[in-house]
Structure formats: C-alpha cells, structure tokens
Amino acid sequence: MEHVGIIIDRLLKQQDMNQRELAEKSGLGAGHISLIVGGKCAISIPSAVAISRALGIITAKEILNLQTEYQLEQYDLHAHQRQFEVLG
C-alpha cells in the first residue's frame, strides 16, 4: 500500500497538473500540498475535500480511505516488528 500522497501525485500527472496548480485550484497552500504529496503529513478531512474537488476524479472519502488503509498497514507492520524485538 502506498501513501495517499503518491496516489495524488499520480493523479496530478494524469491530469497534466503540478502541485502548484493543485494548490491554486484547491485553495490550499503549496507547501501543504507538498507535505501531503511527499508523505510528510496526513491529510485532513477539509484538505481531502478540497483536493478531491480540485482534481474531480477521486472523492474525499476515497482519499481518506486510502490514507486510513496505509496508516493501518504501517501500524500493523511496526507492531509486528516490535513484537519480534520483544521476543528476540
């Protein structure tokens, strides 16, 4: 599972749009878009709504579901690693 930022970046490329254009269309700051796309921060509900409206090809619910799936996968991975550290 990939971070939602990677998926948003792919969608931007499909629409021949860059991060700055997404920032302008969504009303979000370019720096904030960069953090989301780079996987440096989680996406909030308002940001997901703004990005989905700007892209027009993915819903806010889909964006948030992708993020949740990624976070759960990462949590499970780290929990599994911690279990082995305790046992090891």
C-alpha positions in Angstrom: 0.0 0.0 0.0 1.3 3.4 -0.9 0.9 6.7 1.0 -2.0 8.7 -0.4 0.4 11.4 -1.5 1.9 9.1 -4.1 -1.5 8.4 -5.4 -2.4 12.1 -5.5 0.9 12.7 -7.4 0.0 10.1 -10.0 -3.5 11.7 -10.4 -1.8 15.1 -10.9 0.4 13.6 -13.7 -2.6 12.0 -15.3 -4.3 15.4 -15.5 -1.1 17.2 -16.6 -1.3 19.3 -13.4 1.5 20.2 -11.0 1.4 20.7 -7.2 1.2 24.5 -7.5 -1.8 24.2 -9.8 -3.4 21.9 -7.4 -2.8 24.3 -4.6 -4.4 27.1 -6.6 -7.4 25.1 -7.6 -7.9 23.6 -4.1 -7.2 26.8 -2.1 -4.6 25.0 -0.1 -1.0 26.3 0.4 1.6 25.0 -2.0 3.8 24.0 1.0 0.9 22.0 2.5 0.3 20.2 -0.8 4.0 19.4 -1.0 3.9 17.9 2.5 0.9 15.7 1.6 2.3 14.5 -1.7 5.7 13.9 -0.1 4.1 11.8 2.6 5.3 14.1 5.3 1.8 14.7 6.8 -1.5 13.1 7.0 -4.4 14.6 5.0 -7.2 16.2 7.0 -10.9 16.0 6.0 -11.0 19.6 4.8 -7.9 19.1 2.7 -9.2 15.8 1.3 -12.4 17.6 0.3 -10.5 20.5 -1.3 -8.2 18.2 -3.2 -11.0 15.9 -4.4 -12.9 18.9 -5.7 -9.8 20.3 -7.5 -9.0 17.0 -9.1 -12.5 16.0 -9.9 -11.6 12.3 -10.3 -11.4 11.0 -6.8 -13.7 11.6 -3.8 -12.7 12.8 -0.4 -13.9 9.5 1.0 -11.6 7.6 -1.3 -8.7 9.8 -0.4 -9.3 9.3 3.3 -9.9 5.6 2.9 -6.5 5.2 1.1 -4.8 7.2 3.9 -6.5 5.0 6.6 -5.5 1.8 4.9 -1.9 3.0 4.6 -1.8 4.0 8.3 -3.3 0.7 9.4 -0.8 -1.2 7.3 2.1 0.9 8.8 0.8 0.4 12.3 0.5 -3.4 11.8 4.0 -3.5 10.3 5.5 -1.6 13.2 3.5 -3.6 15.8 4.8 -6.8 14.2 8.4 -5.5 14.3 8.0 -4.5 17.9 6.7 -8.0 18.7 9.9 -9.6 17.3 12.1 -7.1 19.1 10.5 -8.1 22.4 10.8 -11.8 21.6 14.3 -11.5 20.1 
